[in-house]
Amino acid sequence: MLKAFERSSLMTCATPNVAQQANRGIPKRTPQGLVTDHSYSVTKVQYVEVDTPKLSGRFPLIRLRNTWGQVEWNGAWSDKSLNPDIYKDDDSKLWKLYCFEGEWVRGSTAGGCIKYWVTHWRNPQYRIKLAANLKNDSENKCTVLIALMQKHRRSQKNIGVVKLEIGFHIYYLEDPENLPKPLDRNFFENHSVVEPLNFINSREISDRYQLSPGEYCIVPSTYYPNEEGEFLLRVFTKEEVNMEEYGEELEITKPAQSRVSFIYLLLMSIFT
């Protein structure tokens, strides 16, 4: 959490309602001022040195904000208690953000997950190069956050559009200079993903990775091939990196329409 705060990450937390059934789902205020079954914003994370006759040591503190703007924590370290001086803030290290907008097109760039390796290589591909100076001092790894969002699905819910199962695969490029652009079917047949990721029918999915310096390829996709949709890919790194989309236009060949699809369209034309 401390690292996430230093990099200006957005953090939230919630209090469980252990007595939800007894309270019939009604939020309850604890003696310390917390509200059960309620969300809070994390506004600061910091270690504090304490040296008093009754208490001494180094303690982690988390500052929360009630989104209601009222009902405050009244226990230790609250506004009404005596707070010790804390260290002066260090300079914040912000995340570097890289955004790419793309689209999965039926018969072209909607190749599906790696399970469908015959068409998986047709998905949009994004190359990222992590330099050695991005190493984390403690783990000798580069911290990368990747978020994939499917666009316009909620606004089209009223016309029957549902959220797709989306995800992304990360591949390590051992010899990037001698690899085709885009990576072809042969590459995906002979290389494994760096870390597996579950595909979820959520508006946005994200994950944090600790990667060794080198070059990688991020492949966002739907779980099944030929599912169309627009997406936004965001990559957060500690420092500037080289990242670009690469590939070539693929010929769009619409697959044969199934009998079920034909009947559905016929009924829609009759009753709408």
C-alpha positions in Angstrom: 0.0 0.0 0.0 2.9 2.4 0.8 4.3 1.9 -2.7 0.9 2.4 -4.3 0.4 5.6 -2.4 3.8 7.0 -3.4 2.8 6.4 -7.0 -0.5 8.2 -6.6 -2.6 5.1 -7.0 -6.3 5.2 -6.2 -7.2 3.0 -3.2 -10.4 2.2 -1.4 -11.4 -0.1 1.4 -14.6 -1.3 3.0 -15.9 -2.4 6.4 -17.7 -5.8 6.5 -21.1 -6.1 8.1 -20.7 -9.1 10.3 -24.2 -8.7 11.8 -25.9 -8.0 8.5 -28.7 -10.5 9.1 -29.4 -9.2 12.5 -29.4 -5.6 11.3 -31.5 -6.6 8.2 -28.8 -5.0 6.0 -29.0 -1.6 7.8 -25.5 0.0 8.3 -24.4 0.2 11.9 -22.1 2.7 13.5 -19.4 1.2 15.7 -18.2 2.8 19.0 -15.1 4.0 17.1 -17.1 5.9 14.5 -16.9 3.4 11.6 -19.9 2.5 9.6 -20.4 -1.2 8.8 -20.9 -2.4 5.2 -19.5 1.0 3.9 -16.8 2.2 1.6 -13.9 4.5 2.5 -11.3 6.3 0.4 -7.6 5.8 1.4 -6.1 9.3 1.3 -2.7 8.6 2.9 -0.4 5.8 4.0 2.6 6.5 6.2 4.8 5.1 8.9 5.0 7.1 12.1 7.7 7.0 14.8 6.3 7.2 18.3 8.3 7.7 21.5 6.3 8.2 24.6 6.4 6.8 28.1 3.5 4.5 27.3 4.1 3.7 23.6 7.1 3.7 21.3 8.0 2.2 18.0 7.3 2.6 14.3 3.6 2.2 13.3 1.9 2.0 9.9 -1.0 4.4 9.7 -3.7 4.7 7.1 -5.9 7.8 6.7 -9.4 7.2 5.5 -12.1 9.5 4.3 -15.8 8.8 4.7 -17.5 9.5 1.3 -20.5 10.8 3.3 -18.4 13.7 4.6 -19.6 12.9 8.1 -19.4 10.2 10.8 -15.7 10.2 11.6 -13.4 7.8 13.4 -13.1 8.9 17.0 -10.6 6.4 18.3 -6.8 6.7 18.6 -5.1 9.1 16.1 -8.4 10.8 15.4 -8.9 14.6 15.2 -9.7 14.7 18.9 -6.7 12.7 20.0 -3.1 13.9 20.4 -1.2 13.2 17.2 2.6 13.0 17.2 4.6 14.9 14.6 5.2 12.9 11.4 8.0 13.0 9.0 7.9 15.5 6.2 6.4 14.1 3.0 8.8 12.7 0.4 8.5 13.7 -3.2 5.8 11.7 -4.9 6.7 9.3 -7.7 3.9 9.3 -10.2 3.0 6.5 -12.5 3.7 7.0 -16.2 0.5 6.2 -18.2 0.3 4.8 -21.7 -3.1 4.5 -23.4 -4.1 2.7 -26.5 -7.6 2.5 -28.1 -8.4 -0.5 -30.2 -11.1 -2.7 -31.6 -11.9 -6.4 -32.0 -13.4 -6.8 -35.5 -15.2 -10.0 -36.5 -13.2 -12.0 -39.0 -10.1 -9.8 -38.5 -8.8 -8.7 -35.2 -11.2 -10.6 -32.9 -9.0 -13.7 -32.5 -10.0 -14.9 -29.1 -7.8 -16.1 -26.2 -4.8 -18.4 -26.6 -7.1 -21.5 -26.4 -8.0 -20.6 -30.0 -4.4 -20.4 -31.2 -5.4 -20.7 -34.8 -6.8 -17.2 -34.7 -5.3 -15.8 -31.5 -2.4 -14.1 -33.4 -4.9 -11.9 -35.2 -5.6 -9.9 -32.0 -4.1 -6.4 -31.6 -0.6 -6.6 -30.3 1.3 -4.0 -28.1 5.1 -4.2 -27.5 6.7 -2.8 -24.4 10.4 -2.6 -23.6 11.3 -2.5 -19.9 14.8 -1.1 -19.4 17.3 -2.3 -16.7 17.1 1.1 -14.9 13.4 0.3 -14.0 14.5 -2.4 -11.6 12.9 -2.5 -8.2 15.7 -2.2 -5.7 14.3 -5.0 -3.5 13.1 -7.5 -6.1 15.2 -6.7 -9.2 11.9 -6.5 -11.1 10.0 -3.9 -13.1 6.6 -3.0 -11.8 3.9 -2.8 -14.5 0.1 -2.3 -14.0 -2.1 -3.3 -16.9 -5.8 -2.4 -17.2 -8.1 -3.4 -20.0 -11.6 -1.8 -20.4 -14.3 -2.6 -22.8 -16.0 0.5 -24.1 -19.7 1.4 -24.6 -21.1 -1.8 -23.3 -23.0 -0.2 -20.4 -24.6 2.5 -22.5 -25.9 -0.1 -24.9 -27.3 -2.4 -22.3 -30.9 -1.3 -23.1 -30.5 -2.7 -26.6 -29.3 -6.1 -25.5 -25.6 -5.6 -25.6 -23.8 -7.5 -22.8 -20.3 -7.4 -21.4 -17.8 -9.6 -23.1 -15.4 -11.9 -21.3 -12.1 -10.0 -21.7 -8.5 -10.4 -20.7 -4.9 -10.1 -22.0 -1.9 -12.3 -22.4 1.7 -11.2 -21.9 4.5 -12.8 -23.9 8.3 -12.4 -23.4 10.2 -11.7 -26.6 13.6 -13.3 -26.3 14.9 -12.1 -29.6 12.6 -9.2 -30.6 14.7 -7.9 -33.5 14.3 -11.2 -35.4 10.6 -11.6 -34.7 7.9 -10.7 -37.3 5.7 -7.7 -36.8 3.0 -8.6 -35.9 3.9 -11.8 -34.2 2.6 -14.6 -36.4 0.7 -17.9 -35.6 4.0 -19.8 -35.4 5.2 -17.6 -32.4 2.1 -18.3 -30.3 2.2 -22.0 -31.1 5.7 -22.2 -29.6 5.6 -19.7 -26.7 3.8 -19.6 -23.4 2.4 -16.6 -21.5 4.4 -15.0 -18.8 1.6 -15.3 -16.2 -2.0 -16.7 -16.7 -5.0 -14.4 -16.3 -8.6 -15.2 -15.9 -11.0 -13.8 -18.4 -14.0 -12.0 -16.8 -17.1 -10.4 -18.2 -16.4 -7.2 -16.3 -16.2 -3.6 -17.6 -12.6 -3.4 -16.7 -9.9 -5.8 -15.5 -6.5 -5.0 -14.2 -3.5 -6.7 -12.7 0.0 -5.9 -11.3 3.1 -7.6 -12.6 6.7 -7.8 -11.5 8.6 -8.4 -14.8 12.3 -8.8 -15.5 13.9 -6.2 -17.8 13.3 -7.0 -21.5 10.8 -6.8 -24.2 7.2 -8.1 -24.0 4.1 -8.3 -26.1 0.7 -7.6 -24.6 -2.3 -9.2 -26.4 -5.7 -8.0 -25.3 -8.6 -10.2 -26.5 -12.1 -11.5 -25.8 -12.3 -15.1 -24.6 -14.1 -16.3 -27.7 -13.1 -15.5 -31.3 -15.3 -13.2 -33.5 -16.7 -11.2 -30.7 -16.7 -7.5 -31.6 -16.1 -4.6 -29.4 -14.0 -1.5 -28.7 -11.5 -1.4 -25.8 -9.1 0.9 -24.0 -5.7 -0.6 -22.9 -3.8 1.3 -20.2 -0.3 0.5 -19.0 1.2 2.1 -15.9 5.0 2.1 -15.3 7.2 3.7 -12.7 9.3 5.4 -15.4 9.1 6.1 -19.1 9.3 3.1 -21.3 9.2 2.4 -25.0 5.7 1.1 -26.0 3.9 0.9 -29.3 1.2 -0.9 -31.2 2.4 -2.9 -34.1 0.9 -5.0 -36.7 -0.6 -4.9 -40.1 -4.1 -4.6 -41.5 -5.7 -8.1 -41.9 -8.2 -8.9 -44.6 -11.7 -9.0 -43.1 -13.5 -12.3 -44.0 -16.9 -12.6 -42.4 -17.5 -16.2 -41.3 -20.5 -18.0 -42.6 -23.7 -17.0 -40.7 -25.1 -19.8 -38.6 -28.7 -21.0 -39.0 -29.5 -19.8 -35.4 -28.3 -16.3 -36.3 -30.3 -16.3 -39.5 -33.5 -17.3 -37.6 -32.9 -14.7 -34.9 -32.4 -11.9 -37.5 -35.5 -13.0 -39.3 -37.7 -12.9 -36.2 -36.2 -9.5 -35.3 -37.2 -8.2 -38.7 -40.8 -9.4 -38.3 -41.5 -8.2 -34.7 -39.6 -4.9 -34.7 
